[in-house]
Amino acid sequence: MSNLLKYTPITTDDISQLMPIENTCHSHPWTEKTFSSCIGGRYFGEKLAETTEKIIGFYVGEFVVDEATLMDICVDPTEQSKGYGKKLLHHFIEQAKAKGAIKIWLEVRAKNISAQMLYMNAGFIEISRRTGYYPSSKGFGYEDAIVMSLKL
Ligand SMILES: CC(C)(COP(=O)(O)OP(=O)(O)OC[C@H]1O[C@@H](n2cnc3c(N)ncnc32)[C@H](O)[C@@H]1OP(=O)(O)O)[C@@H](O)C(=O)NCCC(=O)NCCS
């Protein structure tokens, strides 16, 4: 893994570069409009890139009062399973702590086992399930959401 990695805050100028990663990572990706509505204000996001400017991945968080929510986390599929997701998640947790968060929340698809493993290994625990919350990634039917949280 390169040690020339850098995190930089996501701005609206990044959206066109981040959308291809968003689109390949999710069966129901954010639109550009949704992405841009999650930049600035109570939202905080960072992208992880090599100095070559190739973006490896990103996360978007939300901070309200004393709690943070992980809204999105993606690693370019060509860069997955190399430890970058773990780095991004830990960076998000540190940023949330620095803002004063005492708890972090997230929702994950019941069938997204790799993301659940990532979160559980970071100390998140399952709090509840939302039955049929997501449209299924298979294009028909619905899928449960698992709500997880981490006390900081
Ligand atoms: C979830 C995601 C961010 C993980 O990023 P990644 O760079 O592949 O993950 P890492 O290589 O850092 O692995 C971190 C941990 O995730 C888990 N993990 C990653 N890939 C896995 C796989 N194929 N199967 C099972 N667990 C896996 C493991 O617990 C791993 O820790 P370990 O290597 O110590 O066992 C990435 O797969 C992704 O972008 N997925 C699509 C978008 C998405 O689902 N986002 C989450 C929405 S809630």
The ligand as an ORCA input file, in Angstrom:
! r2SCAN-3c Opt
* xyz 0 1
  C     -17.526     -1.734      2.470
  C     -16.247     -1.199      1.819
  C     -16.186      0.308      2.048
  C     -15.047     -1.882      2.470
  O     -13.863     -1.327      1.898
  P     -12.565     -2.239      1.622
  O     -11.445     -1.328      1.275
  O     -12.908     -3.309      0.658
  O     -12.363     -2.889      3.075
  P     -10.978     -3.257      3.781
  O     -10.064     -3.893      2.804
  O     -10.482     -2.090      4.543
  O     -11.461     -4.363      4.806
  C     -11.961     -3.955      6.062
  C     -12.787     -5.049      6.652
  O     -13.987     -5.205      5.912
  C     -14.345     -6.577      5.902
  N     -14.324     -7.015      4.530
  C     -13.838     -6.367      3.450
  N     -14.048     -7.093      2.326
  C     -14.694     -8.207      2.733
  C     -15.231     -9.338      2.065
  N     -15.122     -9.478      0.731
  N     -15.857    -10.284      2.798
  C     -15.986    -10.161      4.133
  N     -15.504     -9.094      4.825
  C     -14.878     -8.165      4.131
  C     -13.341     -7.300      6.760
  O     -13.816     -7.294      8.089
  C     -12.143     -6.421      6.639
  O     -11.282     -6.480      7.748
  P     -10.087     -7.580      7.774
  O      -9.344     -7.418      6.480
  O      -9.314     -7.162      8.962
  O     -10.766     -8.887      7.900
  C     -16.205     -1.528      0.292
  O     -16.391     -2.916      0.124
  C     -17.227     -0.788     -0.534
  O     -16.980      0.329     -0.991
  N     -18.372     -1.426     -0.760
  C     -19.436     -0.833     -1.586
  C     -20.088      0.323     -0.902
  C     -20.713     -0.101      0.389
  O     -21.293     -1.167      0.514
  N     -20.606      0.790      1.401
  C     -21.182      0.568      2.705
  C     -22.569      1.068      2.724
  S     -23.327      0.818      4.333
*
